[in-house]
Amino acid sequence: MAPTGPAVTPEQAARLVADLRAFSARAELVVRETTELGHGLPVDDADVVDRPGWVAATAEGMERLAAPAVAKLAAAPGGHQVGSLTRGVAGRQVGFILGFLSGKVLGQFDPLGGDPARPGRLLLVAPNIVKVERELGADPTDFRLWVCLHESTHRLQFTAVPWLRDHFQSLVADFADKVDTDPGRMLSRAVAALKGEAARDGDRLSWLESIQSPEQRAVFDRVMALMSLLEGHADYVMDAVGPTVVPSVTSIRTSFTERRRKGSGPIDRLLRALLGMDMKLAQYVNGGAFVRGVVDAVGMTRFNAVWQSPETLPTRGEIADPAAWVRRVPG
């Protein structure tokens, strides 16, 4: 399912790999100045991968994150029999999803991968970066550095905030612990999701939320708030560095935002909706607005109180109301 292309010469490929490795290190130093985080920490290398390489790395990460849920489902009555029947089907579904996404992702930071002594792995997907920079008609140097600014911010978030990795993993484990193993309840929620009947506080739930138990949704709110913060913070940094670092940043941002909003075709948009990618887009938008709102109100130094502990992270409600977070968390 992974798409092929784009076509590049060996010389272009070598230049791309060299650029991305160098720019990821350069970007992190710029990010540290902008965010006031991580000064003095070593700068790790990035892994430049192709689409199959991204699939392999992501599958490893999914295995680690899914382990608690898999264990709970296997321990449920009849779990081993169900697992043997559905393993092949589920494997093909995950393979389809990873193949589809492998043509979309520009980069990502896996906080659980890499060297156990210094966990975390920054992946930059070379063919997708070339594809998008060509589609946008962007300056290759500027676009590659712009992408590295976003992804290096994610790397810095987890390396400069020591407790964040364990907190993220605990949220995933807590979400898995709330998995409902009753087939009847799971089926009824799936049916309601297909009919579009699920709602909370008068608001229609997303497809992903509608198939969750109420206990899972409570944890999901915390996960969404954290992801919105991380994505919004990285999006803010991409633009905050300004034209002195990326001369064509304004043009790139405008073109990229329009491309992200439109998507490709009806099948692409349907898959994005089913996979929750619309929620991912909302994380960029809402999280970016939260970070800008807080930084505009109290400055970057006081904003960084957000990284003090899990208790100072914004709630999902505060992501939509930055002033509420400012009132709750002293600088």
BALOBA-1460 file (C-alpha; in Angstrom, 3 decimals):
// residues 331
<rec num="1" residu="m" x="0.000" y="0.000" z="0.000"/>
<rec num="2" residu="a" x="2.950" y="2.371" z="0.362"/>
<rec num="3" residu="p" x="3.100" y="4.679" z="-2.667"/>
<rec num="4" residu="t" x="6.160" y="4.876" z="-4.880"/>
<rec num="5" residu="g" x="8.185" y="7.902" z="-5.881"/>
<rec num="6" residu="p" x="8.965" y="10.684" z="-6.232"/>
<rec num="7" residu="a" x="11.774" y="10.204" z="-8.725"/>
<rec num="8" residu="v" x="15.154" y="11.562" z="-7.652"/>
<rec num="9" residu="t" x="18.672" y="11.088" z="-8.932"/>
<rec num="10" residu="p" x="21.330" y="9.520" z="-6.688"/>
<rec num="11" residu="e" x="22.902" y="12.954" z="-6.317"/>
<rec num="12" residu="q" x="19.562" y="14.504" z="-5.278"/>
<rec num="13" residu="a" x="18.951" y="11.694" z="-2.789"/>
<rec num="14" residu="a" x="22.391" y="12.113" z="-1.224"/>
<rec num="15" residu="r" x="21.898" y="15.882" z="-0.933"/>
<rec num="16" residu="l" x="18.466" y="15.409" z="0.630"/>
<rec num="17" residu="v" x="19.751" y="12.995" z="3.271"/>
<rec num="18" residu="a" x="22.694" y="15.260" z="4.095"/>
<rec num="19" residu="d" x="20.401" y="18.309" z="4.322"/>
<rec num="20" residu="l" x="17.922" y="16.649" z="6.660"/>
<rec num="21" residu="r" x="20.599" y="15.334" z="9.007"/>
<rec num="22" residu="a" x="22.342" y="18.703" z="9.190"/>
<rec num="23" residu="f" x="19.130" y="20.733" z="9.387"/>
<rec num="24" residu="s" x="17.664" y="18.641" z="12.211"/>
<rec num="25" residu="a" x="20.668" y="19.495" z="14.402"/>
<rec num="26" residu="r" x="20.692" y="23.151" z="13.336"/>
<rec num="27" residu="a" x="16.939" y="23.405" z="13.878"/>
<rec num="28" residu="e" x="17.111" y="22.125" z="17.442"/>
<rec num="29" residu="l" x="19.610" y="24.834" z="18.419"/>
<rec num="30" residu="v" x="17.257" y="27.450" z="16.979"/>
<rec num="31" residu="v" x="14.306" y="25.829" z="18.757"/>
<rec num="32" residu="r" x="16.152" y="25.987" z="22.077"/>
<rec num="33" residu="e" x="16.611" y="29.740" z="21.686"/>
<rec num="34" residu="t" x="12.955" y="30.242" z="20.809"/>
<rec num="35" residu="t" x="11.478" y="27.998" z="23.506"/>
<rec num="36" residu="e" x="14.049" y="28.636" z="26.289"/>
<rec num="37" residu="l" x="14.280" y="24.871" z="26.778"/>
<rec num="38" residu="g" x="17.078" y="22.312" z="26.668"/>
<rec num="39" residu="h" x="20.175" y="24.504" z="26.812"/>
<rec num="40" residu="g" x="23.286" y="22.354" z="27.307"/>
<rec num="41" residu="l" x="21.679" y="19.066" z="26.307"/>
<rec num="42" residu="p" x="23.426" y="17.007" z="23.610"/>
<rec num="43" residu="v" x="21.856" y="17.192" z="20.156"/>
<rec num="44" residu="d" x="20.878" y="13.745" z="18.887"/>
<rec num="45" residu="d" x="21.016" y="12.656" z="15.261"/>
<rec num="46" residu="a" x="17.891" y="12.222" z="13.158"/>
<rec num="47" residu="d" x="17.096" y="9.034" z="11.224"/>
<rec num="48" residu="v" x="16.331" y="9.791" z="7.573"/>
<rec num="49" residu="v" x="14.102" y="6.988" z="6.290"/>
<rec num="50" residu="d" x="12.097" y="5.974" z="3.242"/>
<rec num="51" residu="r" x="8.454" y="4.907" z="3.429"/>
<rec num="52" residu="p" x="9.100" y="1.215" z="4.230"/>
<rec num="53" residu="g" x="11.551" y="2.369" z="6.899"/>
<rec num="54" residu="w" x="8.872" y="4.574" z="8.452"/>
<rec num="55" residu="v" x="6.377" y="1.682" z="8.381"/>
<rec num="56" residu="a" x="8.845" y="-0.638" z="10.136"/>
<rec num="57" residu="a" x="9.703" y="1.923" z="12.824"/>
<rec num="58" residu="t" x="6.064" y="2.844" z="13.402"/>
<rec num="59" residu="a" x="4.998" y="-0.800" z="13.641"/>
<rec num="60" residu="e" x="7.599" y="-1.287" z="16.383"/>
<rec num="61" residu="g" x="6.222" y="1.712" z="18.263"/>
<rec num="62" residu="m" x="2.642" y="0.516" z="17.855"/>
<rec num="63" residu="e" x="3.615" y="-2.882" z="19.263"/>
<rec num="64" residu="r" x="5.034" y="-1.272" z="22.398"/>
<rec num="65" residu="l" x="2.093" y="1.075" z="22.888"/>
<rec num="66" residu="a" x="-0.513" y="-1.616" z="22.195"/>
<rec num="67" residu="a" x="1.009" y="-4.176" z="24.554"/>
<rec num="68" residu="p" x="-1.190" y="-3.286" z="27.601"/>
<rec num="69" residu="a" x="-4.406" y="-3.428" z="25.552"/>
<rec num="70" residu="v" x="-3.379" y="-6.677" z="23.881"/>
<rec num="71" residu="a" x="-2.648" y="-8.248" z="27.259"/>
<rec num="72" residu="k" x="-6.022" y="-7.193" z="28.662"/>
<rec num="73" residu="l" x="-7.966" y="-8.457" z="25.659"/>
<rec num="74" residu="a" x="-6.084" y="-11.750" z="25.711"/>
<rec num="75" residu="a" x="-6.897" y="-12.200" z="29.408"/>
<rec num="76" residu="a" x="-10.621" y="-11.639" z="28.853"/>
<rec num="77" residu="p" x="-12.920" y="-14.707" z="28.593"/>
<rec num="78" residu="g" x="-12.395" y="-16.251" z="25.171"/>
<rec num="79" residu="g" x="-9.641" y="-13.764" z="24.433"/>
<rec num="80" residu="h" x="-7.137" y="-16.278" z="23.106"/>
<rec num="81" residu="q" x="-9.678" y="-17.854" z="20.763"/>
<rec num="82" residu="v" x="-10.790" y="-14.476" z="19.461"/>
<rec num="83" residu="g" x="-7.179" y="-13.411" z="19.048"/>
<rec num="84" residu="s" x="-6.320" y="-16.410" z="16.895"/>
<rec num="85" residu="l" x="-9.307" y="-15.712" z="14.641"/>
<rec num="86" residu="t" x="-8.808" y="-11.967" z="14.268"/>
<rec num="87" residu="r" x="-5.025" y="-11.643" z="14.260"/>
<rec num="88" residu="g" x="-4.715" y="-11.991" z="10.500"/>
<rec num="89" residu="v" x="-7.584" y="-9.603" z="9.807"/>
<rec num="90" residu="a" x="-6.269" y="-7.022" z="12.250"/>
<rec num="91" residu="g" x="-2.764" y="-7.349" z="10.836"/>
<rec num="92" residu="r" x="-3.984" y="-6.617" z="7.321"/>
<rec num="93" residu="q" x="-5.972" y="-3.622" z="8.577"/>
<rec num="94" residu="v" x="-2.972" y="-2.170" z="10.393"/>
<rec num="95" residu="g" x="-0.823" y="-2.835" z="7.340"/>
<rec num="96" residu="f" x="-3.295" y="-0.960" z="5.147"/>
<rec num="97" residu="i" x="-3.321" y="1.989" z="7.555"/>
<rec num="98" residu="l" x="0.473" y="2.168" z="7.789"/>
<rec num="99" residu="g" x="0.793" y="1.902" z="4.023"/>
<rec num="100" residu="f" x="-1.656" y="4.774" z="3.539"/>
<rec num="101" residu="l" x="-0.012" y="6.965" z="6.163"/>
<rec num="102" residu="s" x="3.498" y="6.247" z="4.913"/>
<rec num="103" residu="g" x="2.824" y="8.542" z="1.977"/>
<rec num="104" residu="k" x="1.567" y="11.371" z="4.212"/>
<rec num="105" residu="v" x="3.927" y="11.729" z="7.161"/>
<rec num="106" residu="l" x="6.819" y="14.170" z="6.804"/>
<rec num="107" residu="g" x="8.411" y="13.265" z="10.109"/>
<rec num="108" residu="q" x="7.699" y="12.180" z="13.649"/>
<rec num="109" residu="f" x="9.358" y="11.725" z="17.001"/>
<rec num="110" residu="d" x="8.916" y="8.336" z="18.649"/>
<rec num="111" residu="p" x="9.520" y="8.906" z="22.376"/>
<rec num="112" residu="l" x="9.762" y="5.166" z="23.078"/>
<rec num="113" residu="g" x="12.151" y="4.156" z="20.301"/>
<rec num="114" residu="g" x="15.883" y="4.468" z="19.878"/>
<rec num="115" residu="d" x="18.736" y="3.663" z="22.241"/>
<rec num="116" residu="p" x="17.499" y="2.478" z="25.662"/>
<rec num="117" residu="a" x="20.197" y="4.633" z="27.264"/>
<rec num="118" residu="r" x="18.733" y="7.715" z="25.558"/>
<rec num="119" residu="p" x="15.265" y="6.793" z="24.332"/>
<rec num="120" residu="g" x="13.564" y="8.631" z="21.549"/>
<rec num="121" residu="r" x="13.947" y="8.517" z="17.798"/>
<rec num="122" residu="l" x="13.414" y="11.349" z="15.312"/>
<rec num="123" residu="l" x="12.289" y="10.079" z="11.906"/>
<rec num="124" residu="l" x="12.329" y="12.226" z="8.769"/>
<rec num="125" residu="v" x="10.575" y="10.639" z="5.774"/>
<rec num="126" residu="a" x="12.687" y="11.779" z="2.834"/>
<rec num="127" residu="p" x="10.421" y="10.931" z="-0.154"/>
<rec num="128" residu="n" x="7.414" y="12.672" z="1.407"/>
<rec num="129" residu="i" x="9.411" y="15.819" z="2.112"/>
<rec num="130" residu="v" x="10.565" y="15.950" z="-1.524"/>
<rec num="131" residu="k" x="7.029" y="15.289" z="-2.758"/>
<rec num="132" residu="v" x="5.475" y="18.098" z="-0.740"/>
<rec num="133" residu="e" x="8.189" y="20.672" z="-1.400"/>
<rec num="134" residu="r" x="7.730" y="20.049" z="-5.124"/>
<rec num="135" residu="e" x="3.945" y="20.286" z="-4.902"/>
<rec num="136" residu="l" x="4.207" y="23.594" z="-3.047"/>
<rec num="137" residu="g" x="6.958" y="24.944" z="-5.300"/>
<rec num="138" residu="a" x="8.855" y="25.742" z="-2.099"/>
<rec num="139" residu="d" x="12.537" y="26.519" z="-1.813"/>
<rec num="140" residu="p" x="14.024" y="23.114" z="-0.880"/>
<rec num="141" residu="t" x="16.452" y="24.467" z="1.715"/>
<rec num="142" residu="d" x="13.770" y="26.550" z="3.425"/>
<rec num="143" residu="f" x="11.157" y="23.801" z="3.364"/>
<rec num="144" residu="r" x="13.484" y="21.119" z="4.716"/>
<rec num="145" residu="l" x="14.614" y="23.375" z="7.534"/>
<rec num="146" residu="w" x="10.992" y="24.337" z="8.268"/>
<rec num="147" residu="v" x="10.001" y="20.674" z="8.611"/>
<rec num="148" residu="c" x="13.010" y="20.020" z="10.836"/>
<rec num="149" residu="l" x="11.993" y="22.906" z="13.104"/>
<rec num="150" residu="h" x="8.664" y="21.212" z="13.808"/>
<rec num="151" residu="e" x="10.051" y="17.737" z="14.378"/>
<rec num="152" residu="s" x="13.060" y="18.924" z="16.384"/>
<rec num="153" residu="t" x="10.650" y="20.744" z="18.678"/>
<rec num="154" residu="h" x="8.992" y="17.411" z="19.451"/>
<rec num="155" residu="r" x="12.388" y="15.871" z="20.173"/>
<rec num="156" residu="l" x="13.235" y="18.763" z="22.497"/>
<rec num="157" residu="q" x="9.912" y="18.505" z="24.318"/>
<rec num="158" residu="f" x="10.692" y="14.957" z="25.409"/>
<rec num="159" residu="t" x="14.415" y="15.430" z="26.086"/>
<rec num="160" residu="a" x="14.107" y="18.743" z="27.965"/>
<rec num="161" residu="v" x="11.101" y="17.636" z="30.058"/>
<rec num="162" residu="p" x="12.311" y="14.479" z="31.856"/>
<rec num="163" residu="w" x="8.917" y="13.284" z="33.121"/>
<rec num="164" residu="l" x="7.043" y="13.709" z="29.834"/>
<rec num="165" residu="r" x="7.968" y="10.356" z="28.293"/>
<rec num="166" residu="d" x="6.798" y="8.336" z="31.306"/>
<rec num="167" residu="h" x="3.643" y="10.443" z="31.577"/>
<rec num="168" residu="f" x="2.787" y="9.840" z="27.914"/>
<rec num="169" residu="q" x="3.339" y="6.107" z="28.343"/>
<rec num="170" residu="s" x="1.209" y="6.035" z="31.504"/>
<rec num="171" residu="l" x="-1.671" y="7.746" z="29.693"/>
<rec num="172" residu="v" x="-1.542" y="5.146" z="26.930"/>
<rec num="173" residu="a" x="-1.459" y="2.344" z="29.497"/>
<rec num="174" residu="d" x="-4.374" y="3.899" z="31.400"/>
<rec num="175" residu="f" x="-6.360" y="4.184" z="28.176"/>
<rec num="176" residu="a" x="-5.687" y="0.510" z="27.469"/>
<rec num="177" residu="d" x="-6.698" y="-0.429" z="30.999"/>
<rec num="178" residu="k" x="-10.121" y="1.112" z="30.339"/>
<rec num="179" residu="v" x="-10.733" y="-1.044" z="27.249"/>
<rec num="180" residu="d" x="-14.183" y="-2.591" z="27.431"/>
<rec num="181" residu="t" x="-13.878" y="-6.331" z="26.760"/>
<rec num="182" residu="d" x="-17.636" y="-6.966" z="26.660"/>
<rec num="183" residu="p" x="-18.479" y="-7.767" z="22.995"/>
<rec num="184" residu="g" x="-22.099" y="-6.631" z="23.336"/>
<rec num="185" residu="r" x="-21.257" y="-3.160" z="24.615"/>
<rec num="186" residu="m" x="-18.489" y="-2.755" z="22.050"/>
<rec num="187" residu="l" x="-20.876" y="-3.702" z="19.231"/>
<rec num="188" residu="s" x="-23.608" y="-1.339" z="20.406"/>
<rec num="189" residu="r" x="-21.176" y="1.601" z="20.494"/>
<rec num="190" residu="a" x="-19.888" y="0.694" z="17.039"/>
<rec num="191" residu="v" x="-23.439" y="0.666" z="15.670"/>
<rec num="192" residu="a" x="-24.196" y="4.022" z="17.307"/>
<rec num="193" residu="a" x="-20.980" y="5.427" z="15.803"/>
<rec num="194" residu="l" x="-21.978" y="4.287" z="12.313"/>
<rec num="195" residu="k" x="-25.402" y="5.913" z="12.775"/>
<rec num="196" residu="g" x="-23.849" y="9.106" z="14.087"/>
<rec num="197" residu="e" x="-25.926" y="8.924" z="17.263"/>
<rec num="198" residu="a" x="-23.194" y="9.312" z="19.900"/>
<rec num="199" residu="a" x="-23.016" y="12.691" z="21.630"/>
<rec num="200" residu="r" x="-21.695" y="14.224" z="24.841"/>
<rec num="201" residu="d" x="-22.941" y="17.434" z="26.439"/>
<rec num="202" residu="g" x="-24.955" y="18.124" z="23.321"/>
<rec num="203" residu="d" x="-21.914" y="17.904" z="21.008"/>
<rec num="204" residu="r" x="-21.522" y="15.194" z="18.372"/>
<rec num="205" residu="l" x="-18.592" y="12.928" z="19.177"/>
<rec num="206" residu="s" x="-15.912" y="12.044" z="16.673"/>
<rec num="207" residu="w" x="-15.952" y="8.511" z="15.283"/>
<rec num="208" residu="l" x="-12.976" y="7.553" z="17.454"/>
<rec num="209" residu="e" x="-14.598" y="8.884" z="20.614"/>
<rec num="210" residu="s" x="-17.984" y="7.335" z="19.905"/>
<rec num="211" residu="i" x="-16.642" y="3.771" z="20.001"/>
<rec num="212" residu="q" x="-14.946" y="4.337" z="23.372"/>
<rec num="213" residu="s" x="-16.346" y="3.594" z="26.794"/>
<rec num="214" residu="p" x="-17.063" y="6.622" z="29.038"/>
<rec num="215" residu="e" x="-14.009" y="5.709" z="31.121"/>
<rec num="216" residu="q" x="-11.837" y="5.663" z="28.008"/>
<rec num="217" residu="r" x="-13.160" y="9.047" z="26.905"/>
<rec num="218" residu="a" x="-12.011" y="10.609" z="30.178"/>
<rec num="219" residu="v" x="-8.469" y="9.382" z="29.529"/>
<rec num="220" residu="f" x="-8.788" y="10.257" z="25.846"/>
<rec num="221" residu="d" x="-9.501" y="13.871" z="26.820"/>
<rec num="222" residu="r" x="-6.178" y="13.986" z="28.660"/>
<rec num="223" residu="v" x="-4.370" y="12.401" z="25.715"/>
<rec num="224" residu="m" x="-5.940" y="14.871" z="23.287"/>
<rec num="225" residu="a" x="-5.028" y="17.825" z="25.504"/>
<rec num="226" residu="l" x="-1.407" y="16.662" z="25.684"/>
<rec num="227" residu="m" x="-1.179" y="16.012" z="21.946"/>
<rec num="228" residu="s" x="-2.770" y="19.381" z="21.172"/>
<rec num="229" residu="l" x="-0.181" y="21.063" z="23.382"/>
<rec num="230" residu="l" x="2.737" y="19.210" z="21.777"/>
<rec num="231" residu="e" x="1.552" y="19.761" z="18.202"/>
<rec num="232" residu="g" x="0.517" y="23.357" z="18.823"/>
<rec num="233" residu="h" x="3.823" y="24.155" z="20.514"/>
<rec num="234" residu="a" x="5.750" y="22.723" z="17.549"/>
<rec num="235" residu="d" x="3.538" y="24.572" z="15.062"/>
<rec num="236" residu="y" x="4.052" y="27.825" z="16.983"/>
<rec num="237" residu="v" x="7.835" y="27.368" z="16.939"/>
<rec num="238" residu="m" x="7.871" y="26.691" z="13.185"/>
<rec num="239" residu="d" x="6.525" y="30.175" z="12.577"/>
<rec num="240" residu="a" x="8.057" y="32.004" z="15.557"/>
<rec num="241" residu="v" x="11.624" y="31.578" z="14.272"/>
<rec num="242" residu="g" x="10.709" y="33.963" z="11.474"/>
<rec num="243" residu="p" x="12.256" y="34.857" z="8.123"/>
<rec num="244" residu="t" x="15.751" y="35.346" z="9.575"/>
<rec num="245" residu="v" x="16.026" y="31.546" z="9.800"/>
<rec num="246" residu="v" x="13.607" y="30.480" z="7.039"/>
<rec num="247" residu="p" x="13.344" y="33.390" z="4.551"/>
<rec num="248" residu="s" x="10.224" y="32.084" z="2.789"/>
<rec num="249" residu="v" x="8.438" y="30.948" z="5.971"/>
<rec num="250" residu="t" x="5.308" y="33.024" z="5.304"/>
<rec num="251" residu="s" x="4.858" y="31.622" z="1.798"/>
<rec num="252" residu="i" x="5.512" y="28.060" z="2.982"/>
<rec num="253" residu="r" x="3.034" y="28.354" z="5.845"/>
<rec num="254" residu="t" x="0.304" y="29.755" z="3.593"/>
<rec num="255" residu="s" x="0.736" y="27.089" z="0.923"/>
<rec num="256" residu="f" x="1.109" y="24.245" z="3.409"/>
<rec num="257" residu="t" x="-1.967" y="25.248" z="5.413"/>
<rec num="258" residu="e" x="-4.063" y="25.401" z="2.242"/>
<rec num="259" residu="r" x="-2.777" y="21.983" z="1.152"/>
<rec num="260" residu="r" x="-3.506" y="20.503" z="4.588"/>
<rec num="261" residu="r" x="-7.025" y="21.952" z="4.557"/>
<rec num="262" residu="k" x="-7.982" y="20.665" z="1.126"/>
<rec num="263" residu="g" x="-6.636" y="17.124" z="1.281"/>
<rec num="264" residu="s" x="-6.492" y="15.161" z="-1.978"/>
<rec num="265" residu="g" x="-9.672" y="13.473" z="-3.180"/>
<rec num="266" residu="p" x="-12.901" y="12.028" z="-1.726"/>
<rec num="267" residu="i" x="-11.333" y="8.629" z="-0.922"/>
<rec num="268" residu="d" x="-8.373" y="10.331" z="0.729"/>
<rec num="269" residu="r" x="-10.662" y="12.557" z="2.783"/>
<rec num="270" residu="l" x="-12.795" y="9.567" z="3.836"/>
<rec num="271" residu="l" x="-9.747" y="7.642" z="5.024"/>
<rec num="272" residu="r" x="-8.463" y="10.697" z="6.869"/>
<rec num="273" residu="a" x="-11.784" y="11.010" z="8.671"/>
<rec num="274" residu="l" x="-11.903" y="7.333" z="9.615"/>
<rec num="275" residu="l" x="-8.311" y="7.386" z="10.857"/>
<rec num="276" residu="g" x="-8.877" y="10.484" z="12.967"/>
<rec num="277" residu="m" x="-6.608" y="12.703" z="10.878"/>
<rec num="278" residu="d" x="-9.186" y="15.494" z="11.077"/>
<rec num="279" residu="m" x="-8.632" y="15.380" z="14.823"/>
<rec num="280" residu="k" x="-4.897" y="15.627" z="14.178"/>
<rec num="281" residu="l" x="-5.478" y="18.774" z="12.140"/>
<rec num="282" residu="a" x="-7.569" y="20.182" z="14.981"/>
<rec num="283" residu="q" x="-4.643" y="19.528" z="17.330"/>
<rec num="284" residu="y" x="-2.423" y="21.792" z="15.218"/>
<rec num="285" residu="v" x="-5.036" y="24.530" z="15.021"/>
<rec num="286" residu="n" x="-6.330" y="24.451" z="18.598"/>
<rec num="287" residu="g" x="-2.970" y="23.751" z="20.174"/>
<rec num="288" residu="g" x="-1.313" y="26.518" z="18.192"/>
<rec num="289" residu="a" x="-4.007" y="28.983" z="19.270"/>
<rec num="290" residu="f" x="-3.496" y="27.936" z="22.905"/>
<rec num="291" residu="v" x="0.277" y="28.463" z="22.780"/>
<rec num="292" residu="r" x="-0.041" y="31.814" z="21.005"/>
<rec num="293" residu="g" x="-2.717" y="32.939" z="23.445"/>
<rec num="294" residu="v" x="-0.631" y="32.123" z="26.512"/>
<rec num="295" residu="v" x="2.655" y="33.448" z="25.112"/>
<rec num="296" residu="d" x="0.968" y="36.680" z="23.994"/>
<rec num="297" residu="a" x="-0.540" y="37.078" z="27.463"/>
<rec num="298" residu="v" x="2.372" y="36.177" z="29.749"/>
<rec num="299" residu="g" x="5.467" y="35.538" z="27.597"/>
<rec num="300" residu="m" x="7.466" y="32.400" z="26.836"/>
<rec num="301" residu="t" x="9.117" y="32.137" z="30.260"/>
<rec num="302" residu="r" x="5.788" y="31.971" z="32.093"/>
<rec num="303" residu="f" x="4.318" y="29.739" z="29.395"/>
<rec num="304" residu="n" x="7.042" y="27.206" z="30.203"/>
<rec num="305" residu="a" x="5.337" y="26.589" z="33.539"/>
<rec num="306" residu="v" x="3.298" y="24.149" z="31.438"/>
<rec num="307" residu="w" x="6.268" y="21.747" z="31.581"/>
<rec num="308" residu="q" x="6.611" y="21.730" z="35.390"/>
<rec num="309" residu="s" x="4.528" y="18.608" z="36.053"/>
<rec num="310" residu="p" x="1.534" y="16.629" z="34.761"/>
<rec num="311" residu="e" x="-0.670" y="18.863" z="36.943"/>
<rec num="312" residu="t" x="0.380" y="22.000" z="35.027"/>
<rec num="313" residu="l" x="-0.538" y="20.563" z="31.629"/>
<rec num="314" residu="p" x="-3.659" y="22.126" z="30.109"/>
<rec num="315" residu="t" x="-6.944" y="20.267" z="30.181"/>
<rec num="316" residu="r" x="-8.877" y="19.774" z="26.970"/>
<rec num="317" residu="g" x="-11.164" y="22.618" z="28.034"/>
<rec num="318" residu="e" x="-8.197" y="24.916" z="28.695"/>
<rec num="319" residu="i" x="-6.792" y="24.232" z="25.230"/>
<rec num="320" residu="a" x="-9.860" y="26.099" z="23.965"/>
<rec num="321" residu="d" x="-9.574" y="28.742" z="26.715"/>
<rec num="322" residu="p" x="-5.922" y="29.803" z="27.257"/>
<rec num="323" residu="a" x="-6.959" y="32.427" z="29.807"/>
<rec num="324" residu="a" x="-8.354" y="29.676" z="32.039"/>
<rec num="325" residu="w" x="-4.963" y="27.965" z="32.094"/>
<rec num="326" residu="v" x="-3.215" y="31.279" z="32.875"/>
<rec num="327" residu="r" x="-5.569" y="31.791" z="35.825"/>
<rec num="328" residu="r" x="-4.991" y="28.267" z="37.143"/>
<rec num="329" residu="v" x="-1.240" y="27.899" z="36.728"/>
<rec num="330" residu="p" x="0.999" y="30.549" z="38.293"/>
<rec num="331" residu="g" x="4.053" y="31.554" z="36.293"/>
